[in-house]
Amino acid sequence: MTDASGRPDMPQTVLVTAPTLAPAGVRRLEQAGCRILFLHTSRDAVEVDRIMATEPIDAVISRTVDLTARAIDACSTLKVVSKHGVGVTNIDVAACTRRAIPVYVTPGANAQSVAELTIGLMFAAARRIAWLDREMREGRWSRVQDGLELHGRTIGLVGMGQVGQRVASVCLAVGMKVKAFDPGLAGPGTVAGVELLTSLEDLLAQSDVVSLHVPLTAATRSMIGAPQLSSMPRGSILVNTARGEVVDEAALVAALGSGHLAAAGLDTMAEEPLPSGSPLAALPTVVLTPHVGGSTSAALANMAVGAAENVLGFLQGRAVDPNACVNPSVLDASGAHRL
């Protein structure tokens, strides 16, 4: 391997902004002769800033800790960043772009795991599984009979990327009607049997379950607020395994508290970890998981290998899928680095 100055046998240094990386990803980096640095804590951006300012970091594999403009600007050797996943809200992409540093993601690496958790949250919310489990553990035999049978019901998918497509396939197998809204799609749906609608308003009004599968952008932030929730049928369910900020949480709490929504299944929240005393935690109709949609052994291995391949491909001058780059302006038409 050769460094940016053309010096042979200088190991490339890769910082992983977490204490661990799945063994498959570590092996891939070690096979390439990389020096790998990890954090000692899992949520300390100060540690990231310090390492970036004091170590010759060539690449960052970004997990959940913030990668700030301060850290990026402090590291003159930084050449490439890859997200361990797809959400880049913890990375200052603008700072990378100013330095002509490409930021890659690993699309689809955790799609199956996120889709499976989505289905789990939907069933748990529809049948009050978490609440019933809690009742039994506390000595109460609360045989409520108000569960929602999903067969024949309509699920509305907001976003039809790889996660949405997998969720659609399972819901069709259950016997649900599946409708979707995705402004990036035109014509027939990508999954046979899915009806593609042209407006979010129409989708919400027709859906007994609404499941969110969109990235966080300026357009999607708080896209599900009080007007949107009120347009959903009374007794419907909201599932969010996308990003917490897509939903106006105060409006969601109000809709659940009034009984307009029957339940919600949430893997993501606007503030994470969920603050102590959050009204979401006090609602018995809410099923909560701590942003673990992609946290299966298979998904973590896929994301680790994908992130490692992104940084190694770039550092070694091999082609990296330009569609996986979130700031493609730093690449030329062929997908190579624009010097």
C-alpha positions as CSV (number, residue, x, y, z in Angstrom):
1,M,0.0,0.0,0.0
2,T,1.2,3.5,-0.8
3,D,0.4,6.7,1.1
4,A,-0.6,10.0,-0.3
5,S,3.0,11.0,-0.7
6,G,3.9,7.9,-2.7
7,R,5.9,6.4,0.2
8,P,5.7,2.6,0.1
9,D,4.8,0.3,3.0
10,M,3.3,3.1,5.2
11,P,0.2,1.6,6.8
12,Q,-3.0,3.5,6.3
13,T,-4.7,4.5,9.6
14,V,-8.4,3.9,9.9
15,L,-10.4,5.4,12.8
16,V,-13.6,3.6,13.8
17,T,-15.8,5.9,15.8
18,A,-16.9,3.2,18.2
19,P,-15.1,0.8,20.6
20,T,-15.7,-2.2,18.2
21,L,-16.3,-3.2,14.6
22,A,-17.7,-6.6,13.5
23,P,-14.8,-9.1,13.1
24,A,-15.5,-9.4,9.3
25,G,-14.8,-5.7,8.9
26,V,-11.7,-5.8,11.1
27,R,-10.3,-8.8,9.1
28,R,-10.8,-7.0,5.8
29,L,-8.9,-3.9,7.1
30,E,-6.1,-6.1,8.6
31,Q,-5.7,-8.0,5.4
32,A,-5.0,-4.6,3.7
33,G,-2.4,-3.9,6.3
34,C,-4.3,-1.0,7.9
35,R,-3.6,0.3,11.4
36,I,-7.0,0.5,13.1
37,L,-7.9,2.8,16.0
38,F,-11.0,2.5,18.1
39,L,-12.7,4.7,20.7
40,H,-12.6,3.8,24.4
41,T,-16.1,5.0,24.9
42,S,-19.2,4.7,22.6
43,R,-20.6,8.2,22.7
44,D,-17.7,10.6,23.2
45,A,-17.2,13.1,20.3
46,V,-14.5,14.8,22.3
47,E,-12.4,11.6,22.0
48,V,-13.0,11.7,18.2
49,D,-11.8,15.3,18.1
50,R,-8.7,14.5,20.1
51,I,-7.7,11.5,17.9
52,M,-8.3,13.3,14.7
53,A,-6.1,16.2,15.9
54,T,-3.2,14.0,17.0
55,E,-3.2,11.0,14.7
56,P,-2.5,10.7,10.9
57,I,-6.0,9.4,10.1
58,D,-6.4,8.4,6.5
59,A,-10.0,7.2,6.8
60,V,-12.9,7.2,9.2
61,I,-15.5,4.5,9.6
62,S,-18.3,6.5,11.3
63,R,-20.8,4.8,13.6
64,T,-23.0,6.8,15.9
65,V,-20.6,9.4,17.5
66,D,-20.5,12.8,15.8
67,L,-17.8,13.5,13.3
68,T,-17.6,17.3,13.6
69,A,-16.2,20.0,11.3
70,R,-13.7,20.7,14.1
71,A,-12.4,17.1,13.9
72,I,-12.4,17.0,10.1
73,D,-10.6,20.3,9.8
74,A,-8.0,19.3,12.4
75,C,-6.9,16.2,10.4
76,S,-4.9,17.2,7.4
77,T,-4.4,13.5,6.3
78,L,-8.0,12.6,6.2
79,K,-9.0,11.3,2.7
80,V,-12.3,9.4,2.9
81,V,-15.2,8.8,5.3
82,S,-17.6,5.9,5.2
83,K,-20.7,5.6,7.3
84,H,-21.4,2.3,9.0
85,G,-25.0,2.3,7.7
86,V,-26.8,5.0,5.7
87,G,-27.8,7.9,8.0
88,V,-25.1,10.6,7.9
89,T,-26.7,13.2,10.2
90,N,-23.8,12.6,12.7
91,I,-21.2,13.5,10.0
92,D,-20.5,17.1,9.0
93,V,-20.8,16.3,5.3
94,A,-20.4,20.0,4.3
95,A,-17.0,20.1,6.1
96,C,-15.9,17.0,4.2
97,T,-17.1,18.5,0.9
98,R,-15.1,21.7,1.5
99,R,-12.0,19.4,1.8
100,A,-13.0,17.3,-1.2
101,I,-13.4,14.3,1.0
102,P,-16.0,11.8,-0.2
103,V,-18.5,10.5,2.3
104,Y,-19.8,7.0,1.5
105,V,-22.6,4.9,2.9
106,T,-23.4,1.2,2.9
107,P,-26.9,1.1,1.4
108,G,-28.8,-2.1,1.8
109,A,-26.3,-3.7,4.2
110,N,-28.8,-3.6,7.1
111,A,-32.1,-3.5,5.1
112,Q,-33.2,-7.0,6.0
113,S,-32.6,-6.5,9.7
114,V,-34.4,-3.2,9.8
115,A,-37.3,-4.7,7.8
116,E,-37.6,-7.5,10.2
117,L,-37.7,-5.2,13.2
118,T,-40.3,-3.1,11.5
119,I,-42.5,-6.1,11.1
120,G,-41.9,-7.0,14.8
121,L,-42.9,-3.6,16.0
122,M,-46.0,-3.6,13.8
123,F,-47.2,-6.9,15.3
124,A,-46.2,-5.9,18.9
125,A,-48.1,-2.6,18.5
126,A,-51.2,-4.3,16.9
127,R,-51.4,-7.0,19.6
128,R,-50.1,-5.0,22.6
129,I,-47.4,-7.7,23.2
130,A,-45.0,-5.5,25.3
131,W,-47.9,-4.3,27.5
132,L,-49.3,-7.8,28.0
133,D,-45.9,-9.2,28.8
134,R,-45.4,-6.5,31.4
135,E,-48.8,-7.2,33.0
136,M,-48.1,-10.9,33.4
137,R,-44.7,-10.3,34.9
138,E,-46.4,-8.0,37.5
139,G,-48.9,-10.7,38.4
140,R,-51.9,-9.6,36.4
141,W,-53.8,-11.8,34.0
142,S,-55.1,-9.0,31.7
143,R,-56.7,-10.8,28.9
144,V,-57.7,-7.8,26.9
145,Q,-59.5,-8.6,23.6
146,D,-58.9,-5.5,21.6
147,G,-56.0,-6.6,19.4
148,L,-55.9,-5.6,15.8
149,E,-55.9,-8.4,13.2
150,L,-53.7,-7.2,10.3
151,H,-55.0,-9.5,7.6
152,G,-57.0,-7.4,5.2
153,R,-55.8,-4.2,6.7
154,T,-53.9,-1.5,4.7
155,I,-50.3,-0.6,5.4
156,G,-49.0,2.6,4.0
157,L,-45.2,2.7,3.4
158,V,-43.6,6.1,3.3
159,G,-40.5,5.4,1.2
160,M,-39.9,2.3,-1.0
161,G,-36.2,1.8,-0.8
162,Q,-34.7,-1.6,0.1
163,V,-36.3,-1.6,3.6
164,G,-39.7,-0.6,2.4
165,Q,-39.6,-3.2,-0.4
166,R,-38.8,-6.0,2.1
167,V,-41.6,-4.8,4.5
168,A,-44.0,-4.8,1.6
169,S,-43.3,-8.4,0.6
170,V,-43.9,-9.6,4.2
171,C,-47.1,-7.6,4.6
172,L,-48.4,-9.0,1.3
173,A,-47.7,-12.5,2.5
174,V,-49.7,-11.7,5.7
175,G,-52.6,-10.7,3.6
176,M,-52.4,-7.0,4.0
177,K,-53.1,-4.4,1.3
178,V,-49.9,-2.5,0.7
179,K,-49.8,1.1,-0.6
180,A,-46.7,3.3,-0.8
181,F,-45.7,6.9,-1.3
182,D,-42.2,7.7,-2.6
183,P,-41.7,10.9,-4.7
184,G,-38.6,9.4,-6.1
185,L,-40.5,6.7,-7.9
186,A,-42.7,6.9,-10.9
187,G,-44.9,4.4,-12.7
188,P,-45.5,0.8,-11.3
189,G,-44.4,-0.1,-7.8
190,T,-41.1,-1.9,-7.4
191,V,-42.9,-4.8,-5.6
192,A,-45.7,-6.6,-7.4
193,G,-49.0,-6.0,-5.6
194,V,-48.0,-2.6,-4.1
195,E,-50.2,0.4,-5.1
196,L,-48.1,3.5,-5.5
197,L,-49.9,6.7,-4.5
198,T,-49.0,10.2,-5.7
199,S,-49.4,12.1,-2.4
200,L,-48.6,11.5,1.2
201,E,-52.0,12.9,2.3
202,D,-53.8,10.2,0.3
203,L,-51.6,7.5,1.7
204,L,-52.1,8.5,5.3
205,A,-55.9,8.7,4.9
206,Q,-56.1,5.2,3.5
207,S,-53.7,3.4,5.9
208,D,-54.5,1.4,9.0
209,V,-50.7,1.2,9.6
210,V,-48.2,3.7,8.5
211,S,-44.5,2.7,8.4
212,L,-41.8,5.3,7.8
213,H,-38.7,4.4,5.6
214,V,-37.2,7.7,4.6
215,P,-33.8,9.4,5.3
216,L,-33.7,12.6,7.4
217,T,-33.5,15.6,5.1
218,A,-34.8,19.1,5.2
219,A,-37.9,17.8,3.4
220,T,-38.6,14.9,5.7
221,R,-37.8,16.6,9.1
222,S,-41.2,16.7,11.0
223,M,-43.0,15.5,7.9
224,I,-45.4,13.6,10.2
225,G,-46.9,16.3,12.4
226,A,-50.3,17.0,13.9
227,P,-52.1,17.5,10.5
228,Q,-50.7,14.3,9.1
229,L,-51.5,12.3,12.2
230,S,-55.1,13.6,12.4
231,S,-55.6,12.6,8.7
232,M,-54.9,8.9,9.6
233,P,-57.9,6.8,10.4
234,R,-58.9,6.6,14.1
235,G,-57.4,3.5,15.7
236,S,-54.4,3.4,13.3
237,I,-50.8,2.6,14.1
238,L,-47.6,4.4,13.3
239,V,-44.3,2.6,13.0
240,N,-40.9,4.4,12.7
241,T,-37.7,2.6,12.1
242,A,-36.3,5.5,10.0
243,R,-35.2,8.6,11.9
244,G,-36.9,10.1,15.0
245,E,-36.8,13.6,13.7
246,V,-39.2,12.6,10.9
247,V,-42.0,12.7,13.4
248,D,-43.2,15.6,15.5
249,E,-43.1,13.7,18.8
250,A,-45.3,16.2,20.8
251,A,-48.0,15.7,18.1
252,L,-47.6,11.9,18.3
253,V,-47.9,11.9,22.1
254,A,-51.1,14.0,21.7
255,A,-52.6,11.7,19.1
256,L,-51.9,8.6,21.2
257,G,-53.1,10.2,24.4
258,S,-56.4,11.2,22.7
259,G,-56.9,7.7,21.4
260,H,-56.9,8.9,17.8
261,L,-53.9,6.6,17.2
262,A,-54.2,3.2,18.8
263,A,-50.5,2.5,19.1
264,A,-47.0,3.3,17.8
265,G,-43.9,1.2,17.4
266,L,-40.7,3.3,17.5
267,D,-37.1,2.3,17.1
268,T,-35.9,5.9,16.6
269,M,-36.6,9.0,18.6
270,A,-35.8,12.7,18.1
271,E,-33.4,12.6,21.1
272,E,-31.3,9.5,21.7
273,P,-30.9,8.0,24.2
274,L,-34.5,8.6,25.2
275,P,-34.5,11.2,28.0
276,S,-35.7,10.2,31.4
277,G,-39.3,11.2,31.9
278,S,-40.1,11.2,28.2
279,P,-43.9,11.0,27.7
280,L,-43.4,8.3,25.1
281,A,-42.2,6.0,27.8
282,A,-45.2,6.7,29.9
283,L,-47.7,5.7,27.2
284,P,-48.7,2.0,27.4
285,T,-49.7,2.0,23.7
286,V,-46.1,2.7,22.6
287,V,-43.6,-0.1,21.9
288,L,-40.0,1.2,22.2
289,T,-36.6,-0.2,21.1
290,P,-33.3,1.7,21.3
291,H,-32.4,2.3,17.6
292,V,-31.4,-1.3,17.1
293,G,-33.0,-1.9,13.7
294,G,-29.7,-2.7,12.1
295,S,-28.2,-4.3,15.2
296,T,-28.1,-8.0,14.2
297,S,-24.9,-10.0,13.8
298,A,-25.6,-10.3,10.1
299,A,-26.3,-6.6,9.6
300,L,-23.4,-5.5,11.6
301,A,-21.1,-7.7,9.6
302,N,-22.5,-6.5,6.3
303,M,-22.2,-2.8,7.3
304,A,-18.6,-3.4,8.7
305,V,-17.4,-5.1,5.5
306,G,-19.2,-2.5,3.3
307,A,-17.7,0.4,5.1
308,A,-14.2,-1.2,5.0
309,E,-14.6,-1.9,1.3
310,N,-15.6,1.8,0.7
311,V,-12.5,3.2,2.4
312,L,-10.1,0.6,1.1
313,G,-11.4,1.0,-2.5
314,F,-10.9,4.7,-2.3
315,L,-7.5,4.6,-0.7
316,Q,-6.2,2.0,-3.1
317,G,-7.6,3.8,-6.2
318,R,-10.2,1.1,-7.0
319,A,-13.7,2.0,-8.2
320,V,-16.2,2.7,-5.4
321,D,-19.9,2.8,-6.3
322,P,-20.5,6.6,-6.9
323,N,-24.2,6.0,-6.0
324,A,-23.0,5.2,-2.4
325,C,-21.4,8.7,-2.2
326,V,-23.5,11.3,-0.5
327,N,-21.4,14.2,-1.7
328,P,-20.7,13.2,-5.3
329,S,-19.6,16.7,-6.3
330,V,-16.2,15.7,-5.0
331,L,-16.1,12.9,-7.6
332,D,-15.6,13.2,-11.4
333,A,-18.0,11.7,-13.9
334,S,-16.3,8.3,-13.7
335,G,-16.8,8.2,-9.9
336,A,-13.1,8.8,-9.2
337,H,-11.8,11.4,-6.8
338,R,-11.8,14.9,-8.2
339,L,-8.4,16.3,-7.4
